[in-house]
Amino acid sequence: MTTPDVSVVLPCAGFGSRFGAPYSKELHCLAPGVTVLDRSLEPAVELVESGLTVRLIVVFRTHKLDTVSYLERYAGKFQIVFVYQDESLEGGLDAAIRSALPLTEGPVALVLPDIVVTGAGSLVTAVERTKETGWSVVAVEERDPGVLRQMGALTVGEEDGAVTVRAAAEKPADPAGFNACWGMIAVTEEEAHRLPDVARREADSPLAGAVALMVESIVNYNTVTG
């Protein structure tokens, strides 16, 4: 397997209990032949189309074999590596990220299979801009406290024409002061070991100071109705 230009972590080990369907939520159909997973992977496909070699690291458990089978359609596009979530690691999303990190090479992007980002080229730009601060996020303006409590919340501000993250928290109980949420994250290879901390409420988020790329919309498919 050749060395990739960028690695994409795709955590698919969750149980989707809030989604309430007899199938994996990322396989929910949005249009004929198009699932949530297809839409969430569009930014990663754009990385390939920009000329980069992309290693897609899929973290799963045995109840997600339907997702494993579905991803066969991307075999000619990505270097796909599957890894079981390490059950010895406590935690949810952070444990999934830690399970994937030993298989990453180069800059690392975190793409969530139930998050759909609308913004062409956003991940390509995010990966490129990690050279500035080590971290970049693809984000959307958000003021709804209910949404912020269910997402990676950010406080973003513009200075000298650039939008940066001033504060970040994972699913904050008190969302006061936050004005955005992230949908994807990109980080340099040197900083990637800190990526699990973006999903740990008790950790100091490494996203403070990151470049923020604001997009049109980010949809979290936690329920059948979106």
N, C-alpha and C positions, 0 to 999 in steps of 0.2 A: 504494500500500500504506500503510495507516494505521500510525501509530507504536504499537508493541506496549507493553503494560504490563510484560512480562517476555520475555526471549529464552531459549530452551532450546537448548543445543548438544548435538547427537546425533552422536558420531563413529562412522561406519560404514565406515571405509576400511581396516580391518585385514584380514589374510589368514586369520585363524582356523586357523592350521596345527595347533594342539593339538586343535582340535575334531574334525578327521578325518572330515568329512562332505562330500558333493559339492554342498552348498548352504551358503549363508551361515548362520552359527550362530544369528544372531538370528531366523531363520525356522524354527528347530526347533519342532516342534509339541508343545505341552504338554497340550492338550485339543482336541477337535474345534473347528476354526475359531479356535484361540487359539495364538499363537506366543510365544516368549520376548520378541520385540519388542513385542507387544501388552501383555504384563505389565510390561515395563520402562517403557512409556509411560503406564501408569495414573496415576502421580503427576502427569505433565504434563497429562493429561486433567482431573485434579482441579483444576488451576490454572484451566482454562477453565470448569469447572463452578462455580468460586467467583466467576466474573464477570470474570476477567482476559482480555485479548487476548494470545495467546501466539504468538510467532514461533518456529517450529521450524527450526533451521538444521542441515541434514543434510550431513555431510562424507563424501564417498565417492570411490571410484575406479571405473574401468570394470568391474571384476569384481563390483561390487555393484549392477548394474542390476536384479537380482531384488528387492533391497531397495527400490530406488527405485520400482519398479512396485508393490510391496506397499503402500507408504506412500500410494498414491492414496486408500485408504479413509479417510485422515485429512484429506483436502483441505478438507472443510467444517468442520473443527474448529480447525485451526491455520492460521496463515500459514506455508506451507512454502517454504523456500528451500533449494536444493541448491547445493553448492559442491564443486568438485574439491579434493582435498587438494593443497596446493602442494608439488610434488616438489622445489622448491629449498630447502625447509625441512628440516633434518635432525631426526630424532627420530621417535617414534611417536605416542602419544596427545598429547604436548605440541604436535607439529606440526599435528595435526588441530585442536586448540583454536585455535592461532594462525591457521589457515586460516579459521576461523569468526568470529573476533572482529570483523573489520571490518564484518560484517553484523549485529552485535548492537546493540540499543538497550535502555536501561533495565537493571534488574537482570538478571543472567545466571545461569542454572542449568546445571550439567553433569549430563547423564543418559547413562549408558552403555547401549548396546543389548543387552548380554549380562548385565546386572545386574538382578535382580528384587528389589525392596524390598517387604516386607510391613509396612505401617504407614499406615493411612488418614490423609490430610491432611498427611503428613509434609513434602512439598515446599512446599505452601501455607504451612505454618508456618515452614519454613526461609527462604523468600523474605521473609516478614514480619520475621523476626528478624535479618536482615542489618542492619536499622536500628540494632541494638545495638552490634555490633562490626565491621560491614562484611562479615563472613564467617559462614556457618553450614554445618554438615555434618549429613547424615542418616547415622547410624552404628549399629553393633550391637556388643555386647560380644563379644570374640573372644580366646581364649587359645591356640588351636592354632598352633604355630610355622609349620607347613606352609601354613596358610591365610594367615597374616600375611605370609609371604614373597611371596605372589601378589597382594596387595591394597595399597591405600593404608592403611598402618598408623597407628594413633593411640594416644597415651596420653591418656586422658580421666580427669577427676576432678570430683567434686561439691563445690561450695562455696556456701554461702548459698542452697541449694536449686536452683542452676543447674549444669548439666554443661558444662564447657568443655574444649577441646583444649589440652593442655599441651605436647605434642610430636607431630610427624607425619613420616612418611617414606614414600616410594614404593617398594613391594616391597623392604623392607630385607633385606639378607643376614643380619643378626643381629637377630631380632625381639624379643630380650630387653627387657623393660620396656614393651612395647606391650600394650595390653589391649582394643583395639577396632579396627575398620576402617570406612572410609566407603563409602557406596553412591551418594550424590548430594551435590553441593555447590551452594550458592547464594552469590552475591557481588554487592555493589553495583556500579552502573555505573562508579563512580569507581575501584574496586579491580580491575575485571575484567581489566585489562591484565596482572595478575600470575597469572591463572588457569593459564596453561601450566606455571607452576612447580610446581604440585601433582603433576605427572606426570614431573618431572625429578629423578632420584636425586641429581644433583650440586648441586641448588639448595636454598637454605634455604626450607623450606615456608612459604607464607603462611598455613597453617591454624592455626598456634600462636595461641591466644587466641580461636579461633572458638567460637561457640555450638555445642554438640553436641546433636542431637535423637536420642535412643536409640529404636530400633524393635525389633520382634519378631524379624525375620530379614532377612538379605541373602544372596541366592544368586548366585554367580558361575557362569554357564554356559560354562565353558571347554572342557568335554568333553560328549559326547553324553549321558553319565550325570549331568551337572550338577556 
